[in-house]
Amino acid sequence: LYFIGGGGGGRCGPERDKEKRRTQKIMSLFTVLVCADVYGSKVNLAIPFPGVPTIPELKHTVEKVFDQEASFLKPPGYPSLEIKVSRIQIYDDTYLKWMDLVNSSQLHEYDQLYVFQPQSPFGDLQKDIPAPRPPSAPIPVSGYGAHGGVHHPPASPYGQQHHQPPPLASLFGHNPSLFTALVCADVYGSKVNLEIPFPGVPTIPELKHTVEKVFDQEASSLKPPGYPSLE
């Protein structure tokens, strides 16, 4: 695959430096994707942290962010909803399954998490996880020390995340409808044709990103002895 990039006009001088510092600050945040049920719908939010959070920090922030989100999404006449985390699962793309999150060492940037709530009036619905989006209100990140102020995470993490959005079959025990593409590439002199599932029709950037990650993993498993690693 060949990618052609080009320069162009843009800001210069102090404005460019200011924008660069702002971009560096945003990019230094550690963002995870967290899905929870809110008023009968699955809501998947990109939540930033100033660094890898501890499990108590993660739970506390998730509850606060989703409490705020629930207030925005509250239908007329419905009671206020308080989000409480009973446990969190993470999709592990090494073992290709959902696992309980018990230690912050399991976390990678843009990992997909799923929150289970105790005695939720709506239950944990067996629906696919939607595409991630920013929370409806800015998230305060000053409580963890590295950065002050508030931050809106990017609207889409694709192109930065390490793992593709996971299927939910192993989490809920059913087979959601997946969009599967057949992708062939040369790996160490041999053609390898793989079936790659997506939760829906991917955009071209999403497709390219996922293909690269999947074939990087495939290349590592097919690497002949003495050969250099293939990216």
Accessible surface in RSA format (square Angstrom, percent):
REM  Atomic radii and reference values for relative SASA: ProtOr
REM  Chains: A
REM  Algorithm: Lee & Richards
REM  Probe-radius: 1.40
REM  Slices: 20
REM RES _ NUM      All-atoms   Total-Side   Main-Chain    Non-polar    All polar
REM                ABS   REL    ABS   REL    ABS   REL    ABS   REL    ABS   REL
RES LEU A   1   158.64  88.4  92.70  66.3  65.94 165.8  98.50  69.2  60.14 161.8
RES TYR A   2   213.79  99.8 183.36 104.3  30.44  79.2 137.35 103.2  76.45  94.2
RES PHE A   3   120.06  60.1  85.84  53.2  34.22  89.0  88.68  53.8  31.38  89.8
RES ILE A   4   173.60  98.8 136.03 101.3  37.57  90.5 139.11 100.2  34.49  93.6
RES GLY A   5    74.05  91.3   0.00   N/A  74.05  91.3  40.52 111.2  33.53  75.1
RES GLY A   6    78.03  96.2   0.00   N/A  78.03  96.2  36.31  99.6  41.72  93.4
RES GLY A   7    85.44 105.4   0.00   N/A  85.44 105.4  43.56 119.5  41.88  93.8
RES GLY A   8    75.33  92.9   0.00   N/A  75.33  92.9  37.08 101.8  38.25  85.7
RES GLY A   9    86.74 107.0   0.00   N/A  86.74 107.0  44.42 121.9  42.32  94.8
RES GLY A  10    71.26  87.9   0.00   N/A  71.26  87.9  38.03 104.4  33.23  74.4
RES ARG A  11   151.72  63.7 131.27  66.9  20.46  48.7  39.23  53.6 112.49  68.2
RES CYS A  12    91.07  68.9  82.20  91.7   8.87  20.9  23.45  59.4  67.62  72.9
RES GLY A  13    30.01  37.0   0.00   N/A  30.01  37.0  27.71  76.1   2.29   5.1
RES PRO A  14   114.12  83.2 106.16  96.8   7.97  29.0 111.31  91.9   2.82  17.5
RES GLU A  15    91.80  52.7  91.26  69.0   0.54   1.3  40.89  79.1  50.91  41.6
RES ARG A  16   135.79  57.0 134.80  68.7   1.00   2.4  43.52  59.5  92.27  55.9
RES ASP A  17    66.83  46.8  65.80  65.5   1.03   2.4  13.14  30.9  53.69  53.5
RES LYS A  18   131.12  64.0 129.40  79.4   1.73   4.1  74.68  67.2  56.45  60.1
RES GLU A  19    79.72  45.8  75.59  57.2   4.13   9.8  26.97  52.2  52.75  43.1
RES LYS A  20   125.63  61.3 119.73  73.5   5.90  14.1  68.05  61.3  57.58  61.3
RES ARG A  21   148.06  62.2 142.31  72.5   5.75  13.7  67.48  92.2  80.58  48.8
RES ARG A  22   153.20  64.3 146.71  74.8   6.49  15.5  54.83  74.9  98.37  59.6
RES THR A  23    65.84  46.8  64.64  65.5   1.20   2.9  50.50  67.8  15.34  23.2
RES GLN A  24   101.55  56.8  92.99  68.0   8.56  20.4  40.76  86.8  60.79  46.1
RES LYS A  25   101.32  49.4  95.49  58.6   5.83  13.9  59.34  53.4  41.98  44.7
RES ILE A  26    45.26  25.8  40.72  30.3   4.54  10.9  40.79  29.4   4.47  12.1
RES MET A  27   108.74  56.3  89.36  59.1  19.38  46.1  74.20  63.1  34.54  45.8
RES SER A  28    62.89  53.1  34.86  46.5  28.03  64.6  46.55  99.1  16.34  22.9
RES LEU A  29     9.46   5.3   5.36   3.8   4.10  10.3   5.37   3.8   4.09  11.0
RES PHE A  30    26.26  13.1  25.15  15.6   1.11   2.9  26.26  15.9   0.00   0.0
RES THR A  31     4.39   3.1   4.39   4.4   0.00   0.0   0.00   0.0   4.39   6.6
RES VAL A  32     0.00   0.0   0.00   0.0   0.00   0.0   0.00   0.0   0.00   0.0
RES LEU A  33     4.37   2.4   4.37   3.1   0.00   0.0   4.37   3.1   0.00   0.0
RES VAL A  34     0.00   0.0   0.00   0.0   0.00   0.0   0.00   0.0   0.00   0.0
RES CYS A  35     0.00   0.0   0.00   0.0   0.00   0.0   0.00   0.0   0.00   0.0
RES ALA A  36     0.00   0.0   0.00   0.0   0.00   0.0   0.00   0.0   0.00   0.0
RES ASP A  37     3.10   2.2   0.63   0.6   2.46   5.8   0.82   1.9   2.27   2.3
RES VAL A  38     2.21   1.5   0.00   0.0   2.21   5.3   0.00   0.0   2.21   6.0
RES TYR A  39    26.02  12.1   7.28   4.1  18.75  48.8   6.64   5.0  19.38  23.9
RES GLY A  40    18.12  22.4   0.00   N/A  18.12  22.4  12.04  33.0   6.08  13.6
RES SER A  41    59.37  50.2  58.00  77.4   1.37   3.2  27.26  58.0  32.11  45.0
RES LYS A  42    19.11   9.3   3.60   2.2  15.51  36.9   3.60   3.2  15.51  16.5
RES VAL A  43    10.36   6.8   7.56   6.8   2.79   6.7  10.36   9.0   0.00   0.0
RES ASN A  44     2.63   1.8   0.80   0.8   1.83   4.4   0.00   0.0   2.63   2.5
RES LEU A  45     0.00   0.0   0.00   0.0   0.00   0.0   0.00   0.0   0.00   0.0
RES ALA A  46     0.82   0.7   0.82   1.3   0.00   0.0   0.82   1.1   0.00   0.0
RES ILE A  47     0.00   0.0   0.00   0.0   0.00   0.0   0.00   0.0   0.00   0.0
RES PRO A  48     0.97   0.7   0.00   0.0   0.97   3.5   0.00   0.0   0.97   6.1
RES PHE A  49     1.90   0.9   1.74   1.1   0.16   0.4   1.90   1.1   0.00   0.0
RES PRO A  50    17.39  12.7   4.53   4.1  12.86  46.7   4.76   3.9  12.63  78.5
RES GLY A  51    32.67  40.3   0.00   N/A  32.67  40.3  30.21  82.9   2.46   5.5
RES VAL A  52    83.58  55.0  56.04  50.7  27.54  66.4  56.04  48.7  27.54  74.7
RES PRO A  53     2.87   2.1   0.43   0.4   2.44   8.9   2.87   2.4   0.00   0.0
RES THR A  54    64.37  45.8  63.71  64.6   0.66   1.6  61.13  82.1   3.24   4.9
RES ILE A  55    28.07  16.0  26.52  19.8   1.55   3.7  26.52  19.1   1.55   4.2
RES PRO A  56    97.24  70.9  87.54  79.8   9.70  35.3  93.19  76.9   4.06  25.2
RES GLU A  57    57.18  32.8  54.39  41.1   2.79   6.6  15.97  30.9  41.20  33.6
RES LEU A  58     0.00   0.0   0.00   0.0   0.00   0.0   0.00   0.0   0.00   0.0
RES LYS A  59    67.62  33.0  67.62  41.5   0.00   0.0  26.11  23.5  41.51  44.2
RES HIS A  60    98.45  53.8  95.19  66.2   3.26   8.3  55.64  57.3  42.81  49.8
RES THR A  61    11.96   8.5  10.48  10.6   1.48   3.5   9.92  13.3   2.03   3.1
RES VAL A  62     0.00   0.0   0.00   0.0   0.00   0.0   0.00   0.0   0.00   0.0
RES GLU A  63    33.69  19.3  33.69  25.5   0.00   0.0   3.98   7.7  29.72  24.3
RES LYS A  64   122.88  59.9 116.88  71.7   6.01  14.3  61.79  55.6  61.09  65.1
RES VAL A  65     6.82   4.5   5.27   4.8   1.55   3.7   6.13   5.3   0.70   1.9
RES PHE A  66     0.00   0.0   0.00   0.0   0.00   0.0   0.00   0.0   0.00   0.0
RES ASP A  67    43.27  30.3  37.39  37.2   5.88  13.9  20.54  48.3  22.73  22.7
RES GLN A  68    76.17  42.6  70.00  51.2   6.17  14.7  25.49  54.3  50.67  38.4
RES GLU A  69     1.75   1.0   1.40   1.1   0.36   0.8   0.21   0.4   1.55   1.3
RES ALA A  70     1.31   1.2   0.98   1.5   0.33   0.8   1.12   1.6   0.19   0.5
RES SER A  71    77.35  65.4  50.56  67.5  26.79  61.7  46.32  98.6  31.02  43.5
RES PHE A  72   115.83  58.0  82.31  51.0  33.52  87.2  87.64  53.1  28.20  80.7
RES LEU A  73    69.26  38.6  53.07  38.0  16.19  40.7  57.74  40.6  11.52  31.0
RES LYS A  74    78.61  38.4  58.19  35.7  20.42  48.6  28.43  25.6  50.18  53.5
RES PRO A  75    39.00  28.4  34.17  31.1   4.83  17.5  38.93  32.1   0.07   0.4
RES PRO A  76   131.56  95.9 106.08  96.7  25.48  92.6 116.15  95.9  15.40  95.7
RES GLY A  77    83.66 103.2   0.00   N/A  83.66 103.2  42.62 116.9  41.05  91.9
RES TYR A  78    96.81  45.2  91.16  51.9   5.65  14.7  44.80  33.7  52.01  64.1
RES PRO A  79   105.86  77.2  93.71  85.4  12.15  44.2 105.28  86.9   0.59   3.7
RES SER A  80   100.01  84.5  72.32  96.5  27.69  63.8  42.56  90.6  57.44  80.5
RES LEU A  81    29.83  16.6  17.50  12.5  12.33  31.0  18.67  13.1  11.16  30.0
RES GLU A  82   114.90  66.0  94.85  71.8  20.05  47.7  32.59  63.0  82.31  67.2
RES ILE A  83     0.24   0.1   0.00   0.0   0.24   0.6   0.00   0.0   0.24   0.7
RES LYS A  84    99.08  48.3  98.15  60.2   0.93   2.2  56.89  51.2  42.19  44.9
RES VAL A  85    18.02  11.9   0.00   0.0  18.02  43.4   0.00   0.0  18.02  48.9
RES SER A  86    56.62  47.8  28.12  37.5  28.51  65.7  28.96  61.7  27.67  38.8
RES ARG A  87   103.03  43.3 101.32  51.7   1.70   4.1  44.02  60.2  59.00  35.8
RES ILE A  88     4.06   2.3   1.49   1.1   2.56   6.2   1.49   1.1   2.56   7.0
RES GLN A  89    22.80  12.7  22.80  16.7   0.00   0.0   0.00   0.0  22.80  17.3
RES ILE A  90     6.67   3.8   6.67   5.0   0.00   0.0   6.67   4.8   0.00   0.0
RES TYR A  91    20.64   9.6  16.98   9.7   3.67   9.5   6.74   5.1  13.90  17.1
RES ASP A  92    38.24  26.8  33.06  32.9   5.18  12.2   8.93  21.0  29.31  29.2
RES ASP A  93    30.60  21.4  26.80  26.7   3.81   9.0   9.41  22.1  21.19  21.1
RES THR A  94   104.51  74.3  78.79  79.9  25.72  61.3  52.89  71.0  51.62  78.0
RES TYR A  95   145.60  68.0 123.58  70.3  22.02  57.3  81.36  61.1  64.24  79.2
RES LEU A  96   122.10  68.0 104.58  74.8  17.52  44.0 104.58  73.4  17.52  47.1
RES LYS A  97    98.82  48.2  98.82  60.6   0.00   0.0  42.03  37.8  56.79  60.5
RES TRP A  98    18.26   7.3   2.64   1.3  15.61  36.7   2.64   1.4  15.61  25.3
RES MET A  99    61.70  32.0  56.58  37.4   5.12  12.2  61.20  52.0   0.50   0.7
RES ASP A 100    69.92  49.0  59.69  59.4  10.23  24.2  16.66  39.2  53.26  53.1
RES LEU A 101    12.77   7.1   0.38   0.3  12.39  31.1   0.38   0.3  12.39  33.3
RES VAL A 102   115.08  75.7  88.41  80.0  26.68  64.3  93.01  80.8  22.07  59.9
RES ASN A 103    77.11  53.2  75.38  72.8   1.73   4.2  12.03  29.0  65.08  62.9
RES SER A 104    32.55  27.5  29.84  39.8   2.71   6.2   1.43   3.1  31.11  43.6
RES SER A 105    93.27  78.8  59.86  79.9  33.41  77.0  53.79 114.6  39.48  55.3
RES GLN A 106    47.72  26.7  36.73  26.8  10.99  26.2  33.14  70.5  14.58  11.1
RES LEU A 107    11.16   6.2   0.00   0.0  11.16  28.1   0.00   0.0  11.16  30.0
RES HIS A 108    94.10  51.4  90.77  63.1   3.33   8.5  63.11  65.0  31.00  36.1
RES GLU A 109    47.49  27.3  45.41  34.4   2.08   5.0   4.54   8.8  42.96  35.1
RES TYR A 110     7.63   3.6   6.24   3.5   1.39   3.6   1.08   0.8   6.55   8.1
RES ASP A 111     1.65   1.2   1.63   1.6   0.02   0.0   0.07   0.2   1.58   1.6
RES GLN A 112     9.98   5.6   7.40   5.4   2.58   6.1   4.85  10.3   5.14   3.9
RES LEU A 113     0.00   0.0   0.00   0.0   0.00   0.0   0.00   0.0   0.00   0.0
RES TYR A 114     0.00   0.0   0.00   0.0   0.00   0.0   0.00   0.0   0.00   0.0
RES VAL A 115     0.00   0.0   0.00   0.0   0.00   0.0   0.00   0.0   0.00   0.0
RES PHE A 116    24.21  12.1  24.21  15.0   0.00   0.0  24.21  14.7   0.00   0.0
RES GLN A 117    18.09  10.1   7.08   5.2  11.01  26.2   2.02   4.3  16.08  12.2
RES PRO A 118    69.09  50.4  48.81  44.5  20.28  73.7  57.24  47.3  11.85  73.7
RES GLN A 119   182.66 102.1 141.89 103.7  40.77  97.1  59.82 127.3 122.84  93.2
RES SER A 120    24.75  20.9   4.76   6.3  19.99  46.1   4.68  10.0  20.06  28.1
RES PRO A 121   104.72  76.3  60.43  55.1  44.29 161.0  73.54  60.7  31.17 193.8
RES PHE A 122    65.94  33.0  49.55  30.7  16.39  42.7  56.43  34.2   9.51  27.2
RES GLY A 123    31.60  39.0   0.00   N/A  31.60  39.0  30.39  83.4   1.21   2.7
RES ASP A 124    47.94  33.6  25.88  25.8  22.05  52.2   8.60  20.2  39.33  39.2
RES LEU A 125    47.10  26.2  44.70  32.0   2.39   6.0  47.10  33.1   0.00   0.0
RES GLN A 126   108.47  60.7  85.15  62.2  23.32  55.5  20.41  43.4  88.06  66.8
RES LYS A 127   107.57  52.5 101.69  62.4   5.88  14.0  72.58  65.3  34.99  37.3
RES ASP A 128    54.23  38.0  41.13  40.9  13.11  31.0  23.90  56.2  30.34  30.3
RES ILE A 129    17.67  10.1   5.49   4.1  12.18  29.3   5.49   4.0  12.18  33.0
RES PRO A 130    54.83  40.0  41.40  37.7  13.43  48.8  52.71  43.5   2.11  13.1
RES ALA A 131    73.84  67.9  51.86  80.0  21.98  50.0  56.85  80.1  16.99  45.0
RES PRO A 132    12.33   9.0   3.95   3.6   8.38  30.5   3.95   3.3   8.38  52.1
RES ARG A 133    80.88  34.0  80.88  41.2   0.00   0.0  50.83  69.5  30.05  18.2
RES PRO A 134    33.33  24.3  30.38  27.7   2.95  10.7  30.38  25.1   2.95  18.4
RES PRO A 135     7.82   5.7   3.33   3.0   4.49  16.3   3.33   2.7   4.49  27.9
RES SER A 136    50.89  43.0  19.20  25.6  31.69  73.0  17.49  37.2  33.40  46.8
RES ALA A 137    11.94  11.0   9.77  15.1   2.17   4.9  10.52  14.8   1.42   3.8
RES PRO A 138    59.14  43.1  54.78  49.9   4.36  15.8  54.78  45.2   4.36  27.1
RES ILE A 139     1.78   1.0   1.65   1.2   0.14   0.3   1.78   1.3   0.00   0.0
RES PRO A 140    84.40  61.5  73.52  67.0  10.89  39.6  73.52  60.7  10.89  67.7
RES VAL A 141     5.06   3.3   4.35   3.9   0.72   1.7   5.06   4.4   0.00   0.0
RES SER A 142    64.44  54.4  48.42  64.6  16.01  36.9  20.77  44.2  43.66  61.2
RES GLY A 143    71.39  88.0   0.00   N/A  71.39  88.0  38.56 105.8  32.83  73.5
RES TYR A 144    65.72  30.7  36.81  20.9  28.91  75.2  41.78  31.4  23.94  29.5
RES GLY A 145    68.21  84.1   0.00   N/A  68.21  84.1  37.43 102.7  30.77  68.9
RES ALA A 146    63.48  58.4  28.02  43.2  35.46  80.7  38.98  54.9  24.50  64.9
RES HIS A 147    38.82  21.2  31.03  21.6   7.79  19.9  28.34  29.2  10.48  12.2
RES GLY A 148    42.60  52.5   0.00   N/A  42.60  52.5  27.68  76.0  14.92  33.4
RES GLY A 149    50.58  62.4   0.00   N/A  50.58  62.4  39.43 108.2  11.15  25.0
RES VAL A 150    98.43  64.8  72.29  65.4  26.14  63.0  72.34  62.9  26.09  70.8
RES HIS A 151    20.33  11.1  16.39  11.4   3.94  10.1   9.85  10.2  10.47  12.2
RES HIS A 152    90.50  49.5  75.03  52.1  15.47  39.6  59.31  61.1  31.19  36.3
RES PRO A 153     4.43   3.2   0.00   0.0   4.43  16.1   0.00   0.0   4.43  27.5
RES PRO A 154    43.33  31.6  30.76  28.0  12.57  45.7  43.02  35.5   0.30   1.9
RES ALA A 155    72.11  66.3  59.29  91.5  12.82  29.2  59.29  83.5  12.82  34.0
RES SER A 156    55.11  46.6  43.03  57.4  12.07  27.8  39.42  83.9  15.69  22.0
RES PRO A 157     0.13   0.1   0.13   0.1   0.00   0.0   0.13   0.1   0.00   0.0
RES TYR A 158    44.55  20.8  25.17  14.3  19.38  50.4  15.27  11.5  29.28  36.1
RES GLY A 159    54.06  66.7   0.00   N/A  54.06  66.7  24.11  66.2  29.95  67.1
RES GLN A 160    73.21  40.9  52.19  38.1  21.01  50.0  28.28  60.2  44.93  34.1
RES GLN A 161     2.48   1.4   1.44   1.1   1.04   2.5   0.00   0.0   2.48   1.9
RES HIS A 162    87.61  47.9  80.63  56.0   6.98  17.9  49.94  51.5  37.67  43.8
RES HIS A 163    28.25  15.4  24.85  17.3   3.39   8.7  24.46  25.2   3.78   4.4
RES GLN A 164    42.55  23.8  35.57  26.0   6.98  16.6  16.59  35.3  25.96  19.7
RES PRO A 165    23.44  17.1  18.26  16.6   5.18  18.8  20.64  17.0   2.81  17.4
RES PRO A 166     7.05   5.1   1.30   1.2   5.75  20.9   1.74   1.4   5.31  33.0
RES PRO A 167    37.04  27.0  33.11  30.2   3.93  14.3  36.47  30.1   0.57   3.6
RES LEU A 168     1.98   1.1   1.40   1.0   0.58   1.5   1.40   1.0   0.58   1.6
RES ALA A 169    30.05  27.6  27.25  42.1   2.79   6.3  27.38  38.6   2.67   7.1
RES SER A 170    74.39  62.9  34.99  46.7  39.39  90.7  43.54  92.7  30.85  43.2
RES LEU A 171    25.19  14.0   2.76   2.0  22.43  56.4   4.02   2.8  21.17  57.0
RES PHE A 172    31.05  15.5  11.56   7.2  19.49  50.7  18.53  11.2  12.52  35.8
RES GLY A 173    71.08  87.7   0.00   N/A  71.08  87.7  35.90  98.5  35.18  78.8
RES HIS A 174    52.03  28.4  44.15  30.7   7.88  20.1  47.68  49.1   4.34   5.1
RES ASN A 175   137.39  94.7 111.40 107.7  25.99  62.6  29.70  71.5 107.69 104.1
RES PRO A 176    18.76  13.7   3.30   3.0  15.46  56.2   9.72   8.0   9.05  56.2
RES SER A 177    98.46  83.2  80.13 106.9  18.32  42.2  56.89 121.1  41.56  58.2
RES LEU A 178    68.17  38.0  37.01  26.5  31.16  78.3  38.98  27.4  29.19  78.6
RES PHE A 179    88.08  44.1  82.24  50.9   5.85  15.2  86.72  52.6   1.36   3.9
RES THR A 180    67.33  47.9  39.88  40.4  27.46  65.4  24.08  32.3  43.26  65.4
RES ALA A 181    22.78  20.9  17.25  26.6   5.54  12.6  22.78  32.1   0.00   0.0
RES LEU A 182   122.65  68.3  92.08  65.9  30.57  76.9  92.08  64.7  30.57  82.3
RES VAL A 183    27.44  18.1  24.76  22.4   2.69   6.5  27.44  23.8   0.00   0.0
RES CYS A 184    71.30  53.9  42.45  47.3  28.85  67.8  24.35  61.7  46.95  50.6
RES ALA A 185    35.57  32.7  27.66  42.7   7.90  18.0  35.57  50.1   0.00   0.0
RES ASP A 186    92.60  64.9  68.30  68.0  24.30  57.5  27.12  63.8  65.48  65.3
RES VAL A 187     6.81   4.5   4.22   3.8   2.60   6.3   4.22   3.7   2.60   7.0
RES TYR A 188    50.54  23.6  16.18   9.2  34.36  89.4  26.99  20.3  23.55  29.0
RES GLY A 189    81.80 100.9   0.00   N/A  81.80 100.9  39.28 107.8  42.52  95.2
RES SER A 190    66.14  55.9  61.29  81.8   4.85  11.2  31.04  66.1  35.09  49.2
RES LYS A 191   155.80  76.0 125.15  76.8  30.66  73.0  95.03  85.5  60.77  64.7
RES VAL A 192    20.96  13.8  17.91  16.2   3.06   7.4  20.96  18.2   0.00   0.0
RES ASN A 193    98.46  67.9  69.45  67.1  29.01  69.8  22.40  53.9  76.06  73.5
RES LEU A 194    36.47  20.3  34.13  24.4   2.34   5.9  36.47  25.6   0.00   0.0
RES GLU A 195   129.56  74.4 104.99  79.4  24.57  58.5  29.16  56.4 100.39  82.0
RES ILE A 196     2.64   1.5   2.19   1.6   0.44   1.1   2.64   1.9   0.00   0.0
RES PRO A 197    46.88  34.2  43.65  39.8   3.23  11.7  43.88  36.2   3.00  18.6
RES PHE A 198     7.87   3.9   7.22   4.5   0.65   1.7   7.87   4.8   0.00   0.0
RES PRO A 199    56.33  41.1  36.57  33.3  19.77  71.9  36.88  30.5  19.45 120.9
RES GLY A 200    33.52  41.3   0.00   N/A  33.52  41.3  31.08  85.3   2.44   5.5
RES VAL A 201   117.77  77.5  89.98  81.5  27.79  67.0  89.98  78.2  27.79  75.4
RES PRO A 202    20.63  15.0   5.96   5.4  14.68  53.3   8.84   7.3  11.79  73.3
RES THR A 203    74.33  52.9  65.79  66.7   8.53  20.3  70.99  95.3   3.34   5.1
RES ILE A 204   108.20  61.6 106.09  79.0   2.11   5.1 106.09  76.4   2.11   5.7
RES PRO A 205    89.29  65.1  81.60  74.4   7.68  27.9  86.55  71.5   2.73  17.0
RES GLU A 206    33.35  19.1  33.10  25.0   0.25   0.6   4.42   8.6  28.93  23.6
RES LEU A 207    52.00  29.0  52.00  37.2   0.00   0.0  52.00  36.5   0.00   0.0
RES LYS A 208    80.06  39.1  78.15  47.9   1.92   4.6  41.76  37.6  38.30  40.8
RES HIS A 209    20.84  11.4  17.91  12.4   2.93   7.5  11.95  12.3   8.88  10.3
RES THR A 210     3.86   2.7   3.71   3.8   0.15   0.4   0.37   0.5   3.49   5.3
RES VAL A 211    20.30  13.4  20.30  18.4   0.00   0.0  20.30  17.6   0.00   0.0
RES GLU A 212    75.57  43.4  70.15  53.1   5.41  12.9  30.26  58.5  45.31  37.0
RES LYS A 213    82.63  40.3  80.71  49.5   1.92   4.6  36.18  32.6  46.45  49.5
RES VAL A 214    33.92  22.3  32.13  29.1   1.79   4.3  32.99  28.7   0.93   2.5
RES PHE A 215    18.80   9.4  16.94  10.5   1.86   4.8  17.34  10.5   1.46   4.2
RES ASP A 216    49.53  34.7  43.75  43.5   5.77  13.6  19.82  46.7  29.70  29.6
RES GLN A 217    95.37  53.3  88.25  64.5   7.12  16.9  42.77  91.0  52.60  39.9
RES GLU A 218    47.36  27.2  45.83  34.7   1.52   3.6   1.26   2.4  46.10  37.6
RES ALA A 219     3.87   3.6   3.74   5.8   0.13   0.3   3.86   5.4   0.01   0.0
RES SER A 220    82.18  69.4  56.64  75.6  25.54  58.8  46.96 100.0  35.22  49.3
RES SER A 221    86.71  73.3  47.19  63.0  39.51  91.0  51.48 109.6  35.22  49.3
RES LEU A 222    81.94  45.6  64.37  46.0  17.58  44.2  68.96  48.4  12.99  34.9
RES LYS A 223    79.09  38.6  57.43  35.2  21.67  51.6  26.82  24.1  52.28  55.7
RES PRO A 224    38.60  28.1  33.52  30.6   5.08  18.5  38.41  31.7   0.19   1.2
RES PRO A 225   131.92  96.1 107.14  97.7  24.78  90.1 117.01  96.6  14.91  92.7
RES GLY A 226    82.12 101.3   0.00   N/A  82.12 101.3  42.89 117.7  39.24  87.9
RES TYR A 227   117.09  54.7 111.50  63.4   5.59  14.5  64.51  48.5  52.58  64.8
RES PRO A 228   105.29  76.7  93.08  84.9  12.21  44.4 104.70  86.4   0.59   3.6
RES SER A 229    99.37  84.0  71.63  95.6  27.75  63.9  42.51  90.5  56.86  79.7
RES LEU A 230    80.90  45.1  67.64  48.4  13.25  33.3  68.63  48.2  12.27  33.0
RES GLU A 231   187.09 107.4 132.57 100.3  54.52 129.8  63.76 123.3 123.33 100.7
END  Absolute sums over single chains surface
CHAIN  1 A    13352.3       9828.9       3523.5       7779.3       5573.1
END  Absolute sums over all chains
TOTAL         13352.3       9828.9       3523.5       7779.3       5573.1
